[in-house]
């Protein structure tokens, strides 16, 4: 049996139970003197450092080797090691295992507060932890850390899905009452391909036949179309895409709107703003919602948050952008609105979101130009 001192997010008992896979046994208040718990700068979690009046936390006792394996899986892939340190309890000092960040990995910010973290990040972290711990025993802690941003983004997409679109003509939420059970197999990487067994309630109220299907588990993305109403110009980007290449398209470079994956905890409009800087060196201020759409609802979770940006496009085509770490090679095209619509008509613009956004703009363009 072992003791572990927890000073950060695992003090949130629902999260600790998820990581352990059970309710913890004895949990008592404890303190690590001469230390401080702070926000990791720019991150959604805390770190511990020497100095300060003492780090408050929990001492978890009676942990088995299996418990420690699950805790190590959750912690050690993210640049943490362990130390045995003396922590103070009401009954005296106790030697306990402490997860300690590697030196220089993050910078310490202001003091961390558990209640603030639970309010802002608790639900998202809990949903992420469920998916992380489902991989325990299947992949390494380092590998799960590599996938962690994508796991969090999927969890965030599920939270964004709770923001219901209007239901003026559709059946009310929950009317179909799907029964979905995951099956063994599939693929788990940057994306997921999840086999499911599903039965959906029909419009006449009866339960439909149970079907075996696969669902492509992707991400939410933010798309933005910059438009200059004075010059009547739009900006689109060009880049290589694997979808057309794997289909056998002779031209796998396509014209698209600026777009990017919505990071966990990020509002889609901020994703649009960030991606515009990375892909086209545009600092967009006036960003307006267009619509939100499923890319291919028959089998994919991908959801697009679409925006129009009113801006000055007083330059010509040819800027090369993209994020080097994401292996992006992106060229910008500044087009007149009429030229863009001609490319839709000719089929050269063959990416549905861009065509849809240009058609949306066609409806709003007189008002914007006025």
C-alpha positions as YAML, in Angstrom:
chain: A
units: angstrom
residues:
- id: 1
  name: UNK
  ca: [0.00, 0.00, 0.00]
- id: 2
  name: UNK
  ca: [1.22, 3.52, -0.78]
- id: 3
  name: UNK
  ca: [0.41, 7.18, -0.04]
- id: 4
  name: UNK
  ca: [0.19, 9.96, -2.62]
- id: 5
  name: UNK
  ca: [-0.07, 13.71, -1.97]
- id: 6
  name: UNK
  ca: [-2.30, 15.47, -4.49]
- id: 7
  name: UNK
  ca: [-2.09, 19.27, -4.76]
- id: 8
  name: UNK
  ca: [-3.74, 19.96, -8.13]
- id: 9
  name: UNK
  ca: [-6.67, 18.90, -10.28]
- id: 10
  name: UNK
  ca: [-6.85, 15.41, -8.74]
- id: 11
  name: UNK
  ca: [-8.07, 17.06, -5.53]
- id: 12
  name: UNK
  ca: [-11.39, 17.19, -7.42]
- id: 13
  name: UNK
  ca: [-12.83, 13.90, -6.18]
- id: 14
  name: UNK
  ca: [-14.93, 13.08, -9.29]
- id: 15
  name: UNK
  ca: [-11.73, 13.34, -11.35]
- id: 16
  name: UNK
  ca: [-9.77, 11.23, -8.88]
- id: 17
  name: UNK
  ca: [-12.47, 8.55, -8.96]
- id: 18
  name: UNK
  ca: [-12.36, 8.54, -12.77]
- id: 19
  name: UNK
  ca: [-8.59, 8.12, -12.82]
- id: 20
  name: UNK
  ca: [-8.56, 5.40, -10.15]
- id: 21
  name: UNK
  ca: [-11.59, 3.65, -11.59]
- id: 22
  name: UNK
  ca: [-13.10, 3.45, -8.12]
- id: 23
  name: UNK
  ca: [-13.87, 5.58, -5.07]
- id: 24
  name: UNK
  ca: [-10.65, 6.37, -3.20]
- id: 25
  name: UNK
  ca: [-10.27, 4.91, 0.28]
- id: 26
  name: UNK
  ca: [-8.88, 7.14, 3.00]
- id: 27
  name: UNK
  ca: [-8.50, 10.77, 1.85]
- id: 28
  name: UNK
  ca: [-7.36, 13.38, 4.38]
- id: 29
  name: UNK
  ca: [-6.31, 17.02, 4.22]
- id: 30
  name: UNK
  ca: [-2.56, 17.55, 4.08]
- id: 31
  name: UNK
  ca: [-0.04, 20.29, 3.43]
- id: 32
  name: UNK
  ca: [3.41, 20.45, 1.86]
- id: 33
  name: UNK
  ca: [5.28, 23.20, 3.74]
- id: 34
  name: UNK
  ca: [7.57, 25.60, 1.92]
- id: 35
  name: UNK
  ca: [5.84, 25.16, -1.42]
- id: 36
  name: UNK
  ca: [3.30, 26.93, -3.62]
- id: 37
  name: UNK
  ca: [0.67, 25.78, -6.13]
- id: 38
  name: UNK
  ca: [0.33, 28.14, -9.12]
- id: 39
  name: UNK
  ca: [-1.37, 28.21, -12.48]
- id: 40
  name: UNK
  ca: [0.95, 27.05, -15.24]
- id: 41
  name: UNK
  ca: [1.16, 30.14, -17.42]
- id: 42
  name: UNK
  ca: [-1.19, 29.92, -20.41]
- id: 43
  name: UNK
  ca: [-2.46, 26.48, -19.35]
- id: 44
  name: UNK
  ca: [-5.58, 25.05, -17.70]
- id: 45
  name: UNK
  ca: [-3.79, 23.22, -14.87]
- id: 46
  name: UNK
  ca: [-1.52, 24.03, -11.91]
- id: 47
  name: UNK
  ca: [2.09, 23.30, -11.07]
- id: 48
  name: UNK
  ca: [3.94, 23.13, -7.76]
- id: 49
  name: UNK
  ca: [7.17, 24.96, -6.94]
- id: 50
  name: UNK
  ca: [9.38, 25.58, -3.96]
- id: 51
  name: UNK
  ca: [8.78, 28.72, -1.92]
- id: 52
  name: UNK
  ca: [5.59, 30.09, -0.46]
- id: 53
  name: UNK
  ca: [3.59, 29.46, 2.66]
- id: 54
  name: UNK
  ca: [2.63, 25.86, 1.95]
- id: 55
  name: UNK
  ca: [0.75, 23.84, -0.65]
- id: 56
  name: UNK
  ca: [-2.65, 22.58, 0.46]
- id: 57
  name: UNK
  ca: [-3.76, 19.20, -0.80]
- id: 58
  name: UNK
  ca: [-5.05, 15.71, -0.12]
- id: 59
  name: UNK
  ca: [-3.20, 12.68, 1.17]
- id: 60
  name: UNK
  ca: [-4.62, 9.51, -0.40]
- id: 61
  name: UNK
  ca: [-3.64, 6.38, 1.48]
- id: 62
  name: UNK
  ca: [-4.03, 2.66, 0.90]
- id: 63
  name: UNK
  ca: [-3.26, 2.81, -2.81]
- id: 64
  name: UNK
  ca: [-2.47, -0.47, -4.52]
- id: 65
  name: UNK
  ca: [0.01, -1.10, -7.33]
- id: 66
  name: UNK
  ca: [-2.93, -1.04, -9.74]
- id: 67
  name: UNK
  ca: [-3.98, 2.37, -8.39]
- id: 68
  name: UNK
  ca: [-0.45, 3.73, -8.80]
- id: 69
  name: UNK
  ca: [-0.33, 2.39, -12.34]
- id: 70
  name: UNK
  ca: [-3.48, 4.33, -13.23]
- id: 71
  name: UNK
  ca: [-2.21, 7.52, -11.57]
- id: 72
  name: UNK
  ca: [1.15, 7.21, -13.34]
- id: 73
  name: UNK
  ca: [-0.61, 6.70, -16.65]
- id: 74
  name: UNK
  ca: [-2.58, 9.91, -16.12]
- id: 75
  name: UNK
  ca: [0.39, 12.01, -14.93]
- id: 76
  name: UNK
  ca: [3.79, 10.79, -16.09]
- id: 77
  name: UNK
  ca: [3.41, 11.29, -19.84]
- id: 78
  name: UNK
  ca: [3.00, 15.05, -19.39]
- id: 79
  name: UNK
  ca: [6.47, 15.96, -18.15]
- id: 80
  name: UNK
  ca: [6.07, 14.90, -14.53]
- id: 81
  name: UNK
  ca: [8.21, 12.70, -12.34]
- id: 82
  name: UNK
  ca: [7.70, 11.61, -8.75]
- id: 83
  name: UNK
  ca: [9.37, 12.50, -5.47]
- id: 84
  name: UNK
  ca: [8.85, 11.15, -1.97]
- id: 85
  name: UNK
  ca: [8.37, 14.15, 0.34]
- id: 86
  name: UNK
  ca: [7.26, 14.80, 3.90]
- id: 87
  name: UNK
  ca: [3.75, 16.24, 4.08]
- id: 88
  name: UNK
  ca: [2.01, 17.51, 7.20]
- id: 89
  name: UNK
  ca: [-1.28, 16.07, 8.48]
- id: 90
  name: UNK
  ca: [-3.18, 16.49, 11.75]
- id: 91
  name: UNK
  ca: [-1.52, 13.29, 12.94]
- id: 92
  name: UNK
  ca: [2.01, 14.39, 12.03]
- id: 93
  name: UNK
  ca: [4.40, 14.18, 9.09]
- id: 94
  name: UNK
  ca: [3.99, 11.41, 6.51]
- id: 95
  name: UNK
  ca: [6.22, 10.43, 3.61]
- id: 96
  name: UNK
  ca: [4.20, 10.50, 0.39]
- id: 97
  name: UNK
  ca: [4.66, 10.32, -3.34]
- id: 98
  name: UNK
  ca: [4.32, 13.72, -5.09]
- id: 99
  name: UNK
  ca: [4.00, 14.28, -8.84]
- id: 100
  name: UNK
  ca: [6.57, 16.93, -9.71]
- id: 101
  name: UNK
  ca: [6.89, 18.85, -13.01]
- id: 102
  name: UNK
  ca: [10.14, 18.61, -14.93]
- id: 103
  name: UNK
  ca: [12.30, 21.75, -14.42]
- id: 104
  name: UNK
  ca: [11.70, 24.56, -16.89]
- id: 105
  name: UNK
  ca: [8.72, 22.91, -18.55]
- id: 106
  name: UNK
  ca: [6.22, 25.63, -17.59]
- id: 107
  name: UNK
  ca: [6.35, 29.05, -15.99]
- id: 108
  name: UNK
  ca: [4.42, 29.68, -12.79]
- id: 109
  name: UNK
  ca: [1.61, 32.22, -12.84]
- id: 110
  name: UNK
  ca: [-0.67, 33.45, -10.03]
- id: 111
  name: UNK
  ca: [-1.82, 31.26, -7.15]
- id: 112
  name: UNK
  ca: [-4.07, 28.40, -8.26]
- id: 113
  name: UNK
  ca: [-7.56, 28.00, -6.81]
- id: 114
  name: UNK
  ca: [-9.39, 24.65, -6.96]
- id: 115
  name: UNK
  ca: [-12.89, 26.18, -7.00]
- id: 116
  name: UNK
  ca: [-11.99, 28.47, -9.91]
- id: 117
  name: UNK
  ca: [-10.57, 25.54, -11.84]
- id: 118
  name: UNK
  ca: [-13.66, 23.38, -11.20]
- id: 119
  name: UNK
  ca: [-15.92, 26.20, -12.43]
- id: 120
  name: UNK
  ca: [-13.96, 26.85, -15.64]
- id: 121
  name: UNK
  ca: [-12.37, 23.51, -16.50]
- id: 122
  name: UNK
  ca: [-13.82, 20.77, -14.30]
- id: 123
  name: UNK
  ca: [-16.46, 19.34, -16.66]
- id: 124
  name: UNK
  ca: [-14.15, 19.42, -19.68]
- id: 125
  name: UNK
  ca: [-11.29, 17.76, -17.78]
- id: 126
  name: UNK
  ca: [-13.59, 15.09, -16.40]
- id: 127
  name: UNK
  ca: [-14.90, 14.23, -19.88]
- id: 128
  name: UNK
  ca: [-11.34, 14.15, -21.19]
- id: 129
  name: UNK
  ca: [-10.18, 11.91, -18.35]
- id: 130
  name: UNK
  ca: [-12.86, 9.32, -19.14]
- id: 131
  name: UNK
  ca: [-11.49, 8.96, -22.66]
- id: 132
  name: UNK
  ca: [-7.87, 8.99, -21.44]
- id: 133
  name: UNK
  ca: [-8.40, 6.26, -18.86]
- id: 134
  name: UNK
  ca: [-10.22, 4.06, -21.38]
- id: 135
  name: UNK
  ca: [-6.75, 3.70, -22.97]
- id: 136
  name: UNK
  ca: [-5.02, 2.52, -19.79]
- id: 137
  name: UNK
  ca: [-3.21, -0.72, -20.51]
- id: 138
  name: UNK
  ca: [-3.56, -0.22, -24.27]
- id: 139
  name: UNK
  ca: [-1.05, 2.56, -25.01]
- id: 140
  name: UNK
  ca: [1.78, 4.25, -23.11]
- id: 141
  name: UNK
  ca: [1.48, 7.37, -20.96]
- id: 142
  name: UNK
  ca: [3.71, 9.22, -23.44]
- id: 143
  name: UNK
  ca: [1.46, 8.25, -26.34]
- id: 144
  name: UNK
  ca: [-1.69, 9.37, -24.53]
- id: 145
  name: UNK
  ca: [0.03, 12.70, -23.81]
- id: 146
  name: UNK
  ca: [0.72, 13.09, -27.52]
- id: 147
  name: UNK
  ca: [-2.98, 12.54, -28.29]
- id: 148
  name: UNK
  ca: [-4.23, 14.59, -25.33]
- id: 149
  name: UNK
  ca: [-4.94, 17.86, -27.23]
- id: 150
  name: UNK
  ca: [-7.13, 15.95, -29.68]
- id: 151
  name: UNK
  ca: [-8.90, 14.04, -26.90]
- id: 152
  name: UNK
  ca: [-9.65, 17.35, -25.16]
- id: 153
  name: UNK
  ca: [-10.86, 18.91, -28.40]
- id: 154
  name: UNK
  ca: [-13.30, 16.02, -28.89]
- id: 155
  name: UNK
  ca: [-14.55, 16.46, -25.33]
- id: 156
  name: UNK
  ca: [-15.00, 20.19, -25.93]
- id: 157
  name: UNK
  ca: [-16.92, 19.47, -29.15]
- id: 158
  name: UNK
  ca: [-19.36, 17.37, -27.12]
- id: 159
  name: UNK
  ca: [-19.88, 20.34, -24.78]
- id: 160
  name: UNK
  ca: [-20.39, 22.73, -27.69]
- id: 161
  name: UNK
  ca: [-22.98, 20.30, -29.06]
- id: 162
  name: UNK
  ca: [-25.11, 21.12, -26.02]
- id: 163
  name: UNK
  ca: [-25.75, 24.58, -27.49]
- id: 164
  name: UNK
  ca: [-28.85, 23.54, -29.39]
- id: 165
  name: UNK
  ca: [-29.81, 25.06, -32.71]
- id: 166
  name: UNK
  ca: [-33.47, 26.10, -33.18]
- id: 167
  name: UNK
  ca: [-36.11, 23.36, -33.46]
- id: 168
  name: UNK
  ca: [-39.02, 25.06, -35.16]
- id: 169
  name: UNK
  ca: [-39.64, 22.32, -37.76]
- id: 170
  name: UNK
  ca: [-37.60, 19.41, -36.42]
- id: 171
  name: UNK
  ca: [-38.72, 17.00, -33.75]
- id: 172
  name: UNK
  ca: [-37.89, 18.21, -30.22]
- id: 173
  name: UNK
  ca: [-34.55, 17.31, -28.66]
- id: 174
  name: UNK
  ca: [-34.46, 13.72, -27.44]
- id: 175
  name: UNK
  ca: [-37.46, 12.60, -29.48]
- id: 176
  name: UNK
  ca: [-35.49, 9.98, -31.40]
- id: 177
  name: UNK
  ca: [-34.05, 8.39, -28.21]
- id: 178
  name: UNK
  ca: [-31.10, 6.61, -29.82]
- id: 179
  name: UNK
  ca: [-29.67, 3.58, -28.10]
- id: 180
  name: UNK
  ca: [-26.00, 3.44, -29.01]
- id: 181
  name: UNK
  ca: [-23.54, 0.84, -27.77]
- id: 182
  name: UNK
  ca: [-19.86, 0.90, -28.75]
- id: 183
  name: UNK
  ca: [-18.44, -2.27, -30.26]
- id: 184
  name: UNK
  ca: [-14.92, -3.65, -30.14]
- id: 185
  name: UNK
  ca: [-12.38, -2.59, -32.74]
- id: 186
  name: UNK
  ca: [-12.14, 0.60, -34.71]
- id: 187
  name: UNK
  ca: [-9.23, 3.02, -34.94]
- id: 188
  name: UNK
  ca: [-7.89, 5.44, -32.35]
- id: 189
  name: UNK
  ca: [-5.40, 8.08, -33.49]
- id: 190
  name: UNK
  ca: [-5.61, 11.73, -34.52]
- id: 191
  name: UNK
  ca: [-9.17, 10.82, -35.51]
- id: 192
  name: UNK
  ca: [-11.29, 7.94, -34.28]
- id: 193
  name: UNK
  ca: [-13.32, 5.40, -36.20]
- id: 194
  name: UNK
  ca: [-15.73, 3.97, -33.65]
- id: 195
  name: UNK
  ca: [-17.84, 0.89, -34.39]
- id: 196
  name: UNK
  ca: [-21.31, 1.21, -32.87]
- id: 197
  name: UNK
  ca: [-24.50, -0.81, -32.57]
- id: 198
  name: UNK
  ca: [-27.47, 1.55, -32.74]
- id: 199
  name: UNK
  ca: [-31.24, 1.51, -32.59]
- id: 200
  name: UNK
  ca: [-33.21, 4.71, -33.18]
- id: 201
  name: UNK
  ca: [-36.86, 5.43, -32.43]
- id: 202
  name: UNK
  ca: [-38.84, 5.91, -35.66]
- id: 203
  name: UNK
  ca: [-41.28, 8.73, -36.42]
- id: 204
  name: UNK
  ca: [-44.24, 6.43, -35.67]
- id: 205
  name: UNK
  ca: [-42.84, 5.79, -32.16]
- id: 206
  name: UNK
  ca: [-41.63, 2.24, -32.78]
- id: 207
  name: UNK
  ca: [-38.06, 1.16, -32.15]
- id: 208
  name: UNK
  ca: [-36.05, 0.72, -35.36]
- id: 209
  name: UNK
  ca: [-33.92, -2.29, -36.24]
- id: 210
  name: UNK
  ca: [-30.55, -2.58, -34.49]
- id: 211
  name: UNK
  ca: [-27.84, -1.69, -36.98]
- id: 212
  name: UNK
  ca: [-24.06, -2.11, -36.98]
- id: 213
  name: UNK
  ca: [-22.34, 1.05, -38.17]
- id: 214
  name: UNK
  ca: [-19.07, 2.98, -37.87]
- id: 215
  name: UNK
  ca: [-18.89, 6.63, -36.82]
- id: 216
  name: UNK
  ca: [-16.04, 8.96, -37.73]
- id: 217
  name: UNK
  ca: [-15.21, 10.95, -34.57]
- id: 218
  name: UNK
  ca: [-13.62, 14.22, -35.62]
- id: 219
  name: UNK
  ca: [-13.62, 17.75, -34.23]
- id: 220
  name: UNK
  ca: [-15.41, 21.06, -34.31]
- id: 221
  name: UNK
  ca: [-13.76, 23.55, -36.65]
- id: 222
  name: UNK
  ca: [-14.09, 27.29, -37.16]
- id: 223
  name: UNK
  ca: [-14.22, 28.63, -40.72]
- id: 224
  name: UNK
  ca: [-13.98, 32.29, -41.70]
- id: 225
  name: UNK
  ca: [-14.44, 34.06, -45.04]
- id: 226
  name: UNK
  ca: [-12.83, 37.55, -45.12]
- id: 227
  name: UNK
  ca: [-14.84, 40.03, -47.19]
- id: 228
  name: UNK
  ca: [-14.07, 43.62, -48.17]
- id: 229
  name: UNK
  ca: [-17.44, 45.28, -48.96]
- id: 230
  name: UNK
  ca: [-15.78, 48.44, -50.34]
- id: 231
  name: UNK
  ca: [-13.62, 46.62, -52.90]
- id: 232
  name: UNK
  ca: [-16.11, 43.71, -53.17]
- id: 233
  name: UNK
  ca: [-13.36, 41.17, -52.63]
- id: 234
  name: UNK
  ca: [-13.00, 37.91, -50.73]
- id: 235
  name: UNK
  ca: [-9.94, 36.03, -49.56]
- id: 236
  name: UNK
  ca: [-9.70, 32.27, -49.93]
- id: 237
  name: UNK
  ca: [-6.81, 29.91, -49.34]
- id: 238
  name: UNK
  ca: [-5.30, 27.07, -51.35]
- id: 239
  name: UNK
  ca: [-3.68, 23.96, -49.91]
- id: 240
  name: UNK
  ca: [-3.09, 20.26, -50.53]
- id: 241
  name: UNK
  ca: [-5.73, 17.92, -49.09]
- id: 242
  name: UNK
  ca: [-5.52, 14.16, -48.64]
- id: 243
  name: UNK
  ca: [-9.24, 13.59, -49.29]
- id: 244
  name: UNK
  ca: [-9.09, 14.54, -52.99]
- id: 245
  name: UNK
  ca: [-5.73, 12.80, -53.34]
- id: 246
  name: UNK
  ca: [-7.04, 9.53, -51.93]
- id: 247
  name: UNK
  ca: [-10.14, 9.79, -54.13]
- id: 248
  name: UNK
  ca: [-7.84, 9.97, -57.17]
- id: 249
  name: UNK
  ca: [-8.47, 13.64, -57.98]
- id: 250
  name: UNK
  ca: [-5.83, 14.87, -60.46]
- id: 251
  name: UNK
  ca: [-5.68, 18.17, -58.57]
- id: 252
  name: UNK
  ca: [-5.47, 17.65, -54.81]
- id: 253
  name: UNK
  ca: [-4.91, 21.34, -54.05]
- id: 254
  name: UNK
  ca: [-8.27, 22.94, -53.31]
- id: 255
  name: UNK
  ca: [-9.67, 26.39, -52.57]
- id: 256
  name: UNK
  ca: [-11.09, 26.71, -49.06]
- id: 257
  name: UNK
  ca: [-12.03, 29.26, -46.41]
- id: 258
  name: UNK
  ca: [-9.56, 29.91, -43.60]
- id: 259
  name: UNK
  ca: [-10.22, 27.17, -41.05]
- id: 260
  name: UNK
  ca: [-8.87, 25.33, -38.04]
- id: 261
  name: UNK
  ca: [-9.75, 22.95, -35.23]
- id: 262
  name: UNK
  ca: [-11.42, 24.49, -32.19]
- id: 263
  name: UNK
  ca: [-9.06, 23.90, -29.27]
- id: 264
  name: UNK
  ca: [-10.48, 22.72, -25.95]
- id: 265
  name: UNK
  ca: [-12.09, 25.57, -24.04]
- id: 266
  name: UNK
  ca: [-11.78, 27.97, -26.98]
- id: 267
  name: UNK
  ca: [-14.77, 29.82, -28.38]
- id: 268
  name: UNK
  ca: [-15.06, 29.17, -32.13]
- id: 269
  name: UNK
  ca: [-14.87, 32.87, -32.98]
- id: 270
  name: UNK
  ca: [-11.47, 33.03, -31.28]
- id: 271
  name: UNK
  ca: [-10.35, 30.01, -33.32]
- id: 272
  name: UNK
  ca: [-11.33, 31.91, -36.46]
- id: 273
  name: UNK
  ca: [-9.34, 34.93, -35.32]
- id: 274
  name: UNK
  ca: [-6.27, 32.80, -34.51]
- id: 275
  name: UNK
  ca: [-6.36, 30.83, -37.76]
- id: 276
  name: UNK
  ca: [-6.65, 34.02, -39.83]
- id: 277
  name: UNK
  ca: [-3.32, 35.20, -38.40]
- id: 278
  name: UNK
  ca: [-1.61, 31.82, -38.94]
- id: 279
  name: UNK
  ca: [-2.92, 31.12, -42.43]
- id: 280
  name: UNK
  ca: [-3.24, 34.55, -44.03]
- id: 281
  name: UNK
  ca: [-1.57, 37.09, -41.69]
- id: 282
  name: UNK
  ca: [-4.92, 38.81, -41.18]
- id: 283
  name: UNK
  ca: [-5.82, 40.50, -37.89]
- id: 284
  name: UNK
  ca: [-9.60, 40.22, -38.05]
- id: 285
  name: UNK
  ca: [-11.74, 42.39, -35.77]
- id: 286
  name: UNK
  ca: [-15.25, 42.46, -37.21]
- id: 287
  name: UNK
  ca: [-16.21, 38.76, -37.26]
- id: 288
  name: UNK
  ca: [-19.88, 37.88, -37.66]
- id: 289
  name: UNK
  ca: [-21.58, 34.49, -37.35]
- id: 290
  name: UNK
  ca: [-22.91, 32.87, -40.51]
- id: 291
  name: UNK
  ca: [-24.18, 29.45, -39.49]
- id: 292
  name: UNK
  ca: [-23.14, 26.18, -37.88]
- id: 293
  name: UNK
  ca: [-23.36, 22.98, -39.91]
- id: 294
  name: UNK
  ca: [-22.51, 19.29, -39.82]
- id: 295
  name: UNK
  ca: [-20.09, 18.41, -42.61]
- id: 296
  name: UNK
  ca: [-21.48, 14.92, -43.28]
- id: 297
  name: UNK
  ca: [-24.02, 13.93, -40.62]
- id: 298
  name: UNK
  ca: [-24.58, 10.43, -41.95]
- id: 299
  name: UNK
  ca: [-21.39, 9.15, -40.37]
- id: 300
  name: UNK
  ca: [-19.20, 12.01, -39.07]
- id: 301
  name: UNK
  ca: [-19.22, 14.21, -35.95]
- id: 302
  name: UNK
  ca: [-17.35, 17.03, -37.74]
- id: 303
  name: UNK
  ca: [-19.13, 20.34, -37.12]
- id: 304
  name: UNK
  ca: [-18.27, 23.67, -38.76]
- id: 305
  name: UNK
  ca: [-18.79, 27.06, -37.07]
- id: 306
  name: UNK
  ca: [-18.85, 29.47, -40.03]
- id: 307
  name: UNK
  ca: [-18.08, 33.19, -39.84]
- id: 308
  name: UNK
  ca: [-17.81, 36.21, -42.12]
- id: 309
  name: UNK
  ca: [-15.10, 38.78, -41.41]
- id: 310
  name: UNK
  ca: [-15.60, 42.32, -42.69]
- id: 311
  name: UNK
  ca: [-12.12, 43.73, -43.37]
- id: 312
  name: UNK
  ca: [-9.84, 45.60, -45.80]
- id: 313
  name: UNK
  ca: [-8.38, 43.45, -48.57]
- id: 314
  name: UNK
  ca: [-6.19, 46.12, -50.15]
- id: 315
  name: UNK
  ca: [-3.47, 43.70, -51.31]
- id: 316
  name: UNK
  ca: [-3.02, 41.05, -53.95]
- id: 317
  name: UNK
  ca: [-2.84, 37.25, -53.96]
- id: 318
  name: UNK
  ca: [0.24, 35.22, -53.21]
- id: 319
  name: UNK
  ca: [0.92, 35.31, -49.46]
- id: 320
  name: UNK
  ca: [2.32, 31.97, -48.26]
- id: 321
  name: UNK
  ca: [1.30, 31.10, -44.71]
- id: 322
  name: UNK
  ca: [0.47, 28.25, -42.36]
- id: 323
  name: UNK
  ca: [1.73, 26.88, -39.07]
- id: 324
  name: UNK
  ca: [5.11, 25.09, -39.57]
- id: 325
  name: UNK
  ca: [4.50, 22.73, -36.65]
- id: 326
  name: UNK
  ca: [1.27, 21.60, -38.31]
- id: 327
  name: UNK
  ca: [3.06, 21.06, -41.66]
- id: 328
  name: UNK
  ca: [0.84, 23.65, -43.34]
- id: 329
  name: UNK
  ca: [1.72, 25.16, -46.73]
- id: 330
  name: UNK
  ca: [-1.01, 27.65, -47.58]
- id: 331
  name: UNK
  ca: [-1.35, 30.25, -50.34]
- id: 332
  name: UNK
  ca: [-3.85, 33.12, -50.18]
- id: 333
  name: UNK
  ca: [-5.97, 34.30, -53.13]
- id: 334
  name: UNK
  ca: [-7.76, 37.65, -53.15]
- id: 335
  name: UNK
  ca: [-10.66, 37.45, -55.58]
- id: 336
  name: UNK
  ca: [-13.43, 39.74, -56.70]
- id: 337
  name: UNK
  ca: [-16.80, 38.48, -55.53]
- id: 338
  name: UNK
  ca: [-17.88, 37.88, -59.14]
- id: 339
  name: UNK
  ca: [-14.73, 35.85, -59.87]
- id: 340
  name: UNK
  ca: [-15.33, 33.75, -56.75]
- id: 341
  name: UNK
  ca: [-18.90, 33.02, -57.85]
- id: 342
  name: UNK
  ca: [-17.67, 32.13, -61.36]
- id: 343
  name: UNK
  ca: [-15.34, 29.56, -59.73]
- id: 344
  name: UNK
  ca: [-18.32, 28.09, -57.88]
- id: 345
  name: UNK
  ca: [-20.24, 27.86, -61.15]
- id: 346
  name: UNK
  ca: [-17.33, 26.28, -63.03]
- id: 347
  name: UNK
  ca: [-16.66, 23.71, -60.32]
- id: 348
  name: UNK
  ca: [-13.14, 24.92, -59.53]
- id: 349
  name: UNK
  ca: [-14.39, 25.78, -56.05]
- id: 350
  name: UNK
  ca: [-15.40, 22.23, -55.15]
- id: 351
  name: UNK
  ca: [-15.19, 22.38, -51.35]
- id: 352
  name: UNK
  ca: [-18.74, 22.54, -49.98]
- id: 353
  name: UNK
  ca: [-18.15, 24.89, -47.02]
- id: 354
  name: UNK
  ca: [-16.56, 27.58, -49.21]
- id: 355
  name: UNK
  ca: [-19.33, 27.32, -51.82]
- id: 356
  name: UNK
  ca: [-21.95, 27.51, -49.05]
- id: 357
  name: UNK
  ca: [-20.30, 30.53, -47.43]
- id: 358
  name: UNK
  ca: [-20.07, 32.39, -50.76]
- id: 359
  name: UNK
  ca: [-23.75, 31.69, -51.41]
- id: 360
  name: UNK
  ca: [-24.55, 32.98, -47.90]
- id: 361
  name: UNK
  ca: [-22.54, 36.10, -48.72]
- id: 362
  name: UNK
  ca: [-24.45, 36.53, -51.99]
- id: 363
  name: UNK
  ca: [-27.65, 36.93, -49.98]
- id: 364
  name: UNK
  ca: [-26.14, 39.40, -47.49]
- id: 365
  name: UNK
  ca: [-23.83, 41.26, -49.89]
- id: 366
  name: UNK
  ca: [-26.24, 44.11, -50.83]
- id: 367
  name: UNK
  ca: [-26.78, 44.96, -47.19]
- id: 368
  name: UNK
  ca: [-23.06, 44.76, -46.39]
- id: 369
  name: UNK
  ca: [-22.11, 46.93, -49.38]
- id: 370
  name: UNK
  ca: [-24.76, 49.51, -48.45]
...
